[in-house]
Amino acid sequence: MSMDHGALVEVVQALVRVPSVYEPSTGRSEEGAARLVAHQLRDFGWTPEMDPVAPGRPNVYAVVEGGRPGPTLMFEGHTDVVTEGDPDAWTTDPFGADIRDGRLYGRGSADMKSGLVAALFAARAVADEGPFPGRIVLAALVDEEGMMAGARHFVSTGRAAGIDAAICCEPEDGEVCNVSKGALRLRVDFTGAMAHGAMPFQGRNPNPVLASFVSRLTAAELDLQARHPAHPHLGQVHLTPTVLRAGQPAQMNVIPADASVWLDVRTIPDVDHEGVVSMVGALARAAGRDAGVDTSVEVIDDRPAVSTPENSPVVRALCDAHTAVTGEPARLGGVPGATDGTVLTARTGMPTVVYGPGGKWIAHQVDEFVEVAAIVEAAEVYRETALRFLASAGR
């Protein structure tokens, strides 16, 4: 039975038209998008489960049983999107899902509502071909653009148990991304003593210490890069100060008691995150020692890099499916940021691979779009991947 490509594109449009930005101040959340996904799952004849992660933020799951013994493959996507920003900066309605010249425009069109819907239609196509080994789990999770609370909840509630591999349907422009960069977010605090600006000798000013620390980061990054050469698909390790904050009260004639800097560290598979935290702590202490300023490092988020072997069954199945559908050799690649797959692999050891329609660099930009042909192609590749993975792993 052939897949209904027209219906596939229409459902992508319907989902893009739901402004599923998580924005408590305006009441926007993923709930509308999650309900639309659940409606589509019911329409396909399955029984979806809405699992609240937080108020107005439900994960949606469905299990498609193949009817024969075999492994479990998961297709995973997220329902949240980043803010559209200034709508006037767009040449089209950010949530209009307009199609122009073969491109479907809108916030979340590439990242990643087209991939999520393509997976739903692929699963329906697999089921339409008759009994198959094992099962397919479909998961639409919340908060991927935030702290990945949806993926963490999925794991902590035991939903990941028994899943043999997962495909994250993020936009990667047809690349089979078996590796993803790690992300380590740190806050470094400097604590001195407040004083009048006219009497600096009575205080311990944390601001020069913060400046000294930031100036040392360039050398620290170069040292990390020298010890961990660039990865062929992920590039270099980066250690970037992103937010600087002087203490309160922020007043012209007051030396603040404290100051902070936030660091965004992007790593490749052989970088030890604990070692990076220790190195940052040592740098901070060295900067503050002579000034009598205390320092501390808080780990805000820790997402290890992912490296799923090229010969993993899910990677092989996806590569073979890509070639079978497109006629082109599969290209291995890497994800420059973290995905829900990062959490799944880090917390369960589950093999994950990222593959989906849309340009790798278009996400979060004005006039975000996805090629309609790429949506259709991804759905067919997902179907072929599921058939190959479940059949081969089920033997």
SEPAPA-417173 format. One record per residue (C-alpha): residue in three letters; residue number from 0; z, x, y. Coordinates in nm, 3 decimals. Example, Ala and Ser with C-alpha at 12.3 -4.5 7.8 and 13.67 -1.06 7.14 Angstrom:
BEGIN
PT bapa segu      pz      px      py
PT  ALA    0   0.780   1.230  -0.450
PT  SER    1   0.714   1.367  -0.106
This chain:
BEGIN
PT bapa segu      pz      px      py
PT  MET    0   0.000   0.000   0.000
PT  SER    1  -0.101   0.149   0.334
PT  MET    2   0.148   0.194   0.615
PT  ASP    3   0.109  -0.038   0.915
PT  HIS    4   0.053   0.221   1.187
PT  GLY    5   0.014  -0.042   1.458
PT  ALA    6   0.353  -0.192   1.380
PT  LEU    7   0.503   0.157   1.370
PT  VAL    8   0.390   0.229   1.727
PT  GLU    9   0.504  -0.114   1.849
PT  VAL   10   0.856  -0.056   1.714
PT  VAL   11   0.866   0.286   1.881
PT  GLN   12   0.773   0.115   2.208
PT  ALA   13   1.042  -0.149   2.161
PT  LEU   14   1.304   0.118   2.097
PT  VAL   15   1.200   0.329   2.397
PT  ARG   16   1.237   0.018   2.616
PT  VAL   17   1.609   0.011   2.534
PT  PRO   18   1.778   0.245   2.789
PT  SER   19   2.024   0.398   2.544
PT  VAL   20   2.174   0.653   2.780
PT  TYR   21   2.548   0.694   2.726
PT  GLU   22   2.678   0.622   3.074
PT  PRO   23   3.019   0.452   3.087
PT  SER   24   3.002   0.407   3.466
PT  THR   25   2.705   0.168   3.429
PT  GLY   26   2.792   0.027   3.088
PT  ARG   27   2.490   0.182   2.920
PT  SER   28   2.532   0.303   2.560
PT  GLU   29   2.350   0.332   2.228
PT  GLU   30   2.449  -0.017   2.112
PT  GLY   31   2.122  -0.193   2.197
PT  ALA   32   1.915   0.077   2.028
PT  ALA   33   2.142   0.071   1.722
PT  ARG   34   2.103  -0.306   1.695
PT  LEU   35   1.725  -0.278   1.716
PT  VAL   36   1.726  -0.017   1.438
PT  ALA   37   1.949  -0.242   1.226
PT  HIS   38   1.713  -0.535   1.290
PT  GLN   39   1.418  -0.327   1.169
PT  LEU   40   1.607  -0.222   0.858
PT  ARG   41   1.686  -0.586   0.781
PT  ASP   42   1.323  -0.676   0.845
PT  PHE   43   1.227  -0.422   0.580
PT  GLY   44   1.459  -0.597   0.336
PT  TRP   45   1.750  -0.357   0.339
PT  THR   46   2.116  -0.405   0.429
PT  PRO   47   2.211  -0.190   0.726
PT  GLU   48   2.568  -0.096   0.808
PT  MET   49   2.689  -0.066   1.166
PT  ASP   50   2.972   0.187   1.177
PT  PRO   51   3.150   0.212   1.515
PT  VAL   52   3.217   0.569   1.624
PT  ALA   53   3.354   0.451   1.960
PT  PRO   54   3.332   0.122   2.150
PT  GLY   55   2.966   0.035   2.202
PT  ARG   56   2.857   0.339   2.003
PT  PRO   57   2.775   0.247   1.641
PT  ASN   58   2.609   0.467   1.381
PT  VAL   59   2.361   0.275   1.167
PT  TYR   60   2.305   0.351   0.796
PT  ALA   61   2.092   0.212   0.517
PT  VAL   62   2.040   0.324   0.157
PT  VAL   63   1.703   0.269  -0.010
PT  GLU   64   1.755   0.283  -0.387
PT  GLY   65   1.463   0.414  -0.589
PT  GLY   66   1.567   0.251  -0.913
PT  ARG   67   1.548   0.569  -1.121
PT  PRO   68   1.794   0.860  -1.156
PT  GLY   69   1.741   1.135  -0.905
PT  PRO   70   1.857   1.312  -0.592
PT  THR   71   1.932   1.179  -0.246
PT  LEU   72   1.724   1.264   0.061
PT  MET   73   1.836   1.168   0.411
PT  PHE   74   1.621   1.111   0.718
PT  GLU   75   1.835   1.144   1.029
PT  GLY   76   1.782   1.058   1.392
PT  HIS   77   1.985   0.975   1.699
PT  THR   78   1.977   0.667   1.918
PT  ASP   79   2.106   0.819   2.243
PT  VAL   80   1.882   0.965   2.511
PT  VAL   81   1.955   1.178   2.814
PT  THR   82   1.945   1.026   3.160
PT  GLU   83   1.608   0.945   3.308
PT  GLY   84   1.717   1.096   3.640
PT  ASP   85   1.536   0.973   3.949
PT  PRO   86   1.291   0.701   3.834
PT  ASP   87   1.074   0.771   4.140
PT  ALA   88   1.004   1.118   4.005
PT  TRP   89   0.823   0.962   3.709
PT  THR   90   0.459   0.852   3.723
PT  THR   91   0.545   0.567   3.485
PT  ASP   92   0.848   0.347   3.416
PT  PRO   93   1.097   0.573   3.229
PT  PHE   94   1.171   0.286   2.992
PT  GLY   95   0.833   0.116   2.999
PT  ALA   96   0.690   0.282   2.684
PT  ASP   97   0.343   0.267   2.839
PT  ILE   98   0.054   0.414   2.642
PT  ARG   99  -0.204   0.607   2.845
PT  ASP  100  -0.480   0.825   2.704
PT  GLY  101  -0.322   0.828   2.360
PT  ARG  102   0.023   0.921   2.486
PT  LEU  103   0.334   0.702   2.469
PT  TYR  104   0.553   0.771   2.774
PT  GLY  105   0.922   0.714   2.827
PT  ARG  106   1.267   0.864   2.808
PT  GLY  107   1.342   0.926   2.442
PT  SER  108   0.981   0.880   2.332
PT  ALA  109   0.973   1.231   2.188
PT  ASP  110   1.348   1.296   2.174
PT  MET  111   1.360   1.124   1.937
PT  LYS  112   1.287   0.758   1.895
PT  SER  113   0.936   0.815   1.762
PT  GLY  114   1.066   1.040   1.485
PT  LEU  115   1.346   0.800   1.396
PT  VAL  116   1.111   0.501   1.366
PT  ALA  117   0.854   0.709   1.175
PT  ALA  118   1.123   0.783   0.915
PT  LEU  119   1.204   0.412   0.875
PT  PHE  120   0.839   0.327   0.815
PT  ALA  121   0.799   0.623   0.577
PT  ALA  122   1.091   0.501   0.367
PT  ARG  123   0.942   0.152   0.353
PT  ALA  124   0.610   0.301   0.239
PT  VAL  125   0.782   0.500  -0.036
PT  ALA  126   0.962   0.189  -0.159
PT  ASP  127   0.636  -0.010  -0.150
PT  GLU  128   0.481   0.232  -0.400
PT  GLY  129   0.726   0.117  -0.664
PT  PRO  130   1.036   0.266  -0.830
PT  PHE  131   1.106   0.628  -0.740
PT  PRO  132   1.371   0.883  -0.842
PT  GLY  133   1.697   0.885  -0.650
PT  ARG  134   1.741   0.728  -0.312
PT  ILE  135   1.668   0.767   0.057
PT  VAL  136   1.947   0.746   0.313
PT  LEU  137   1.849   0.648   0.666
PT  ALA  138   2.094   0.738   0.942
PT  ALA  139   2.064   0.666   1.314
PT  LEU  140   2.356   0.839   1.483
PT  VAL  141   2.508   0.831   1.831
PT  ASP  142   2.599   1.106   2.075
PT  GLU  143   2.362   1.383   1.965
PT  GLU  144   2.301   1.464   2.330
PT  GLY  145   2.677   1.490   2.383
PT  MET  146   2.933   1.637   2.145
PT  MET  147   2.757   1.502   1.834
PT  ALA  148   3.043   1.261   1.764
PT  GLY  149   2.811   1.049   1.548
PT  ALA  150   2.728   1.334   1.312
PT  ARG  151   3.091   1.447   1.299
PT  HIS  152   3.200   1.090   1.218
PT  PHE  153   2.931   1.065   0.950
PT  VAL  154   3.076   1.372   0.778
PT  SER  155   3.447   1.296   0.833
PT  THR  156   3.414   0.947   0.682
PT  GLY  157   3.259   1.088   0.363
PT  ARG  158   2.907   0.955   0.420
PT  ALA  159   2.748   1.294   0.358
PT  ALA  160   2.884   1.318   0.003
PT  GLY  161   2.608   1.325  -0.254
PT  ILE  162   2.322   1.387  -0.010
PT  ASP  163   2.111   1.674  -0.143
PT  ALA  164   1.911   1.748   0.172
PT  ALA  165   1.838   1.605   0.516
PT  ILE  166   1.537   1.599   0.745
PT  CYS  167   1.625   1.570   1.114
PT  CYS  168   1.335   1.398   1.288
PT  GLU  169   1.355   1.585   1.620
PT  PRO  170   1.036   1.678   1.813
PT  GLU  171   0.911   2.014   1.690
PT  ASP  172   0.535   1.981   1.744
PT  GLY  173   0.455   1.992   1.373
PT  GLU  174   0.661   2.302   1.297
PT  VAL  175   0.885   2.304   0.990
PT  CYS  176   1.204   2.433   1.148
PT  ASN  177   1.433   2.567   0.878
PT  VAL  178   1.639   2.768   1.128
PT  SER  179   1.827   2.656   1.439
PT  LYS  180   2.020   2.847   1.702
PT  GLY  181   2.396   2.822   1.709
PT  ALA  182   2.588   2.712   2.017
PT  LEU  183   2.931   2.832   2.122
PT  ARG  184   3.080   2.681   2.439
PT  LEU  185   3.379   2.863   2.588
PT  ARG  186   3.602   2.813   2.890
PT  VAL  187   3.772   3.123   3.027
PT  ASP  188   4.074   3.056   3.249
PT  PHE  189   4.223   3.300   3.500
PT  THR  190   4.576   3.224   3.624
PT  GLY  191   4.730   3.404   3.922
PT  ALA  192   4.958   3.284   4.200
PT  MET  193   4.878   3.075   4.508
PT  ALA  194   4.943   3.219   4.853
PT  HIS  195   4.850   3.179   5.219
PT  GLY  196   4.513   3.332   5.300
PT  ALA  197   4.677   3.531   5.581
PT  MET  198   4.921   3.688   5.334
PT  PRO  199   4.715   3.774   5.023
PT  PHE  200   4.974   4.032   4.914
PT  GLN  201   5.208   3.743   4.829
PT  GLY  202   4.964   3.597   4.576
PT  ARG  203   4.756   3.706   4.278
PT  ASN  204   4.400   3.599   4.349
PT  PRO  205   4.206   3.497   4.034
PT  ASN  206   3.870   3.479   4.211
PT  PRO  207   3.790   3.854   4.227
PT  VAL  208   3.898   3.878   3.863
PT  LEU  209   3.657   3.597   3.770
PT  ALA  210   3.381   3.777   3.963
PT  SER  211   3.456   4.102   3.782
PT  PHE  212   3.448   3.923   3.447
PT  VAL  213   3.113   3.756   3.522
PT  SER  214   2.966   4.090   3.629
PT  ARG  215   3.060   4.235   3.288
PT  LEU  216   2.877   3.960   3.097
PT  THR  217   2.531   4.111   3.144
PT  ALA  218   2.635   4.429   2.964
PT  ALA  219   2.809   4.223   2.696
PT  GLU  220   2.493   4.019   2.636
PT  LEU  221   2.283   4.337   2.610
PT  ASP  222   2.532   4.477   2.361
PT  LEU  223   2.510   4.161   2.149
PT  GLN  224   2.131   4.175   2.161
PT  ALA  225   2.133   4.541   2.057
PT  ARG  226   2.359   4.467   1.760
PT  HIS  227   2.164   4.152   1.663
PT  PRO  228   1.788   4.205   1.708
PT  ALA  229   1.575   3.906   1.804
PT  HIS  230   1.508   3.653   1.527
PT  PRO  231   1.136   3.591   1.462
PT  HIS  232   1.172   3.214   1.520
PT  LEU  233   1.483   3.192   1.738
PT  GLY  234   1.457   3.487   1.972
PT  GLN  235   1.754   3.658   2.135
PT  VAL  236   2.125   3.591   2.154
PT  HIS  237   2.217   3.465   2.501
PT  LEU  238   2.552   3.462   2.677
PT  THR  239   2.524   3.255   2.994
PT  PRO  240   2.788   3.163   3.253
PT  THR  241   2.705   2.805   3.352
PT  VAL  242   2.998   2.668   3.556
PT  LEU  243   3.233   2.849   3.795
PT  ARG  244   3.542   2.672   3.931
PT  ALA  245   3.798   2.797   4.178
PT  GLY  246   4.142   2.645   4.159
PT  GLN  247   4.293   2.361   4.359
PT  PRO  248   4.360   2.307   4.638
PT  ALA  249   4.010   2.419   4.740
PT  GLN  250   4.102   2.510   5.095
PT  MET  251   3.966   2.779   5.322
PT  ASN  252   4.299   2.941   5.401
PT  VAL  253   4.462   2.916   5.057
PT  ILE  254   4.437   3.165   4.772
PT  PRO  255   4.410   2.947   4.459
PT  ALA  256   4.638   2.987   4.161
PT  ASP  257   4.364   2.958   3.902
PT  ALA  258   3.992   2.980   3.840
PT  SER  259   3.766   2.918   3.542
PT  VAL  260   3.421   2.996   3.410
PT  TRP  261   3.234   2.812   3.136
PT  LEU  262   3.006   3.007   2.903
PT  ASP  263   2.714   2.878   2.697
PT  VAL  264   2.652   3.122   2.412
PT  ARG  265   2.339   3.074   2.198
PT  THR  266   2.342   3.263   1.870
PT  ILE  267   2.122   3.351   1.575
PT  PRO  268   2.225   3.338   1.207
PT  ASP  269   2.393   3.679   1.173
PT  VAL  270   2.621   3.648   1.478
PT  ASP  271   2.992   3.604   1.403
PT  HIS  272   3.126   3.341   1.644
PT  GLU  273   3.488   3.451   1.602
PT  GLY  274   3.381   3.802   1.698
PT  VAL  275   3.215   3.669   2.014
PT  VAL  276   3.531   3.480   2.112
PT  SER  277   3.738   3.795   2.061
PT  MET  278   3.493   4.000   2.267
PT  VAL  279   3.501   3.750   2.555
PT  GLY  280   3.881   3.746   2.544
PT  ALA  281   3.896   4.125   2.562
PT  LEU  282   3.657   4.130   2.858
PT  ALA  283   3.868   3.873   3.042
PT  ARG  284   4.192   4.060   2.978
PT  ALA  285   4.037   4.386   3.097
PT  ALA  286   3.922   4.218   3.419
PT  GLY  287   4.262   4.063   3.492
PT  ARG  288   4.497   4.337   3.379
PT  ASP  289   4.532   4.540   3.701
PT  ALA  290   4.542   4.230   3.921
PT  GLY  291   4.831   4.068   3.737
PT  VAL  292   4.614   3.771   3.648
PT  ASP  293   4.662   3.605   3.309
PT  THR  294   4.359   3.502   3.105
PT  SER  295   4.286   3.271   2.814
PT  VAL  296   3.977   3.156   2.623
PT  GLU  297   3.932   2.800   2.496
PT  VAL  298   3.663   2.713   2.242
PT  ILE  299   3.515   2.383   2.364
PT  ASP  300   3.250   2.358   2.094
PT  ASP  301   3.144   2.572   1.800
PT  ARG  302   2.812   2.501   1.628
PT  PRO  303   2.701   2.777   1.391
PT  ALA  304   2.336   2.870   1.357
PT  VAL  305   2.149   2.711   1.067
PT  SER  306   1.932   2.905   0.825
PT  THR  307   1.798   2.699   0.535
PT  PRO  308   1.605   2.924   0.291
PT  GLU  309   1.227   2.894   0.295
PT  ASN  310   1.232   2.830  -0.081
PT  SER  311   1.480   2.541  -0.050
PT  PRO  312   1.330   2.232  -0.222
PT  VAL  313   1.333   2.027   0.099
PT  VAL  314   1.156   2.300   0.298
PT  ARG  315   0.896   2.346   0.024
PT  ALA  316   0.838   1.970  -0.002
PT  LEU  317   0.798   1.936   0.373
PT  CYS  318   0.558   2.230   0.398
PT  ASP  319   0.346   2.100   0.111
PT  ALA  320   0.347   1.748   0.258
PT  HIS  321   0.240   1.875   0.600
PT  THR  322  -0.054   2.056   0.444
PT  ALA  323  -0.150   1.758   0.228
PT  VAL  324  -0.150   1.516   0.522
PT  THR  325  -0.292   1.734   0.799
PT  GLY  326  -0.511   1.974   0.606
PT  GLU  327  -0.349   2.260   0.797
PT  PRO  328  -0.107   2.523   0.667
PT  ALA  329   0.254   2.450   0.757
PT  ARG  330   0.405   2.662   1.033
PT  LEU  331   0.769   2.764   1.000
PT  GLY  332   0.963   2.764   1.324
PT  GLY  333   1.305   2.751   1.482
PT  VAL  334   1.500   2.504   1.694
PT  PRO  335   1.608   2.660   2.025
PT  GLY  336   1.906   2.424   2.057
PT  ALA  337   2.151   2.260   1.821
PT  THR  338   2.081   1.929   1.644
PT  ASP  339   2.283   1.686   1.435
PT  GLY  340   2.160   1.898   1.143
PT  THR  341   2.374   2.181   1.279
PT  VAL  342   2.686   1.970   1.223
PT  LEU  343   2.568   1.844   0.883
PT  THR  344   2.499   2.194   0.750
PT  ALA  345   2.804   2.358   0.906
PT  ARG  346   3.049   2.097   0.773
PT  THR  347   2.900   2.023   0.431
PT  GLY  348   2.662   2.307   0.339
PT  MET  349   2.386   2.046   0.314
PT  PRO  350   2.035   2.197   0.348
PT  THR  351   1.876   2.061   0.664
PT  VAL  352   1.531   2.106   0.815
PT  VAL  353   1.400   1.978   1.147
PT  TYR  354   1.051   1.827   1.180
PT  GLY  355   0.913   1.554   1.399
PT  PRO  356   0.653   1.428   1.646
PT  GLY  357   0.651   1.541   2.006
PT  GLY  358   0.637   1.870   2.190
PT  LYS  359   0.922   2.112   2.138
PT  TRP  360   0.966   2.162   2.515
PT  ILE  361   0.901   1.810   2.648
PT  ALA  362   1.250   1.671   2.577
PT  HIS  363   1.468   1.584   2.880
PT  GLN  364   1.179   1.625   3.126
PT  VAL  365   1.025   1.380   3.371
PT  ASP  366   0.726   1.195   3.218
PT  GLU  367   0.844   1.265   2.865
PT  PHE  368   0.577   1.157   2.618
PT  VAL  369   0.464   1.175   2.257
PT  GLU  370   0.110   1.162   2.122
PT  VAL  371   0.055   0.835   1.935
PT  ALA  372  -0.144   1.023   1.671
PT  ALA  373   0.153   1.256   1.618
PT  ILE  374   0.384   0.960   1.547
PT  VAL  375   0.148   0.832   1.278
PT  GLU  376   0.101   1.178   1.132
PT  ALA  377   0.477   1.241   1.115
PT  ALA  378   0.536   0.912   0.934
PT  GLU  379   0.276   1.002   0.671
PT  VAL  380   0.425   1.351   0.633
PT  TYR  381   0.773   1.201   0.591
PT  ARG  382   0.644   0.967   0.319
PT  GLU  383   0.471   1.248   0.134
PT  THR  384   0.778   1.473   0.171
PT  ALA  385   1.009   1.211   0.022
PT  LEU  386   0.779   1.152  -0.274
PT  ARG  387   0.748   1.525  -0.344
PT  PHE  388   1.115   1.612  -0.292
PT  LEU  389   1.252   1.323  -0.497
PT  ALA  390   1.003   1.375  -0.780
PT  SER  391   1.043   1.752  -0.806
PT  ALA  392   1.420   1.759  -0.763
PT  GLY  393   1.453   1.464  -0.998
PT  ARG  394   1.296   1.637  -1.292
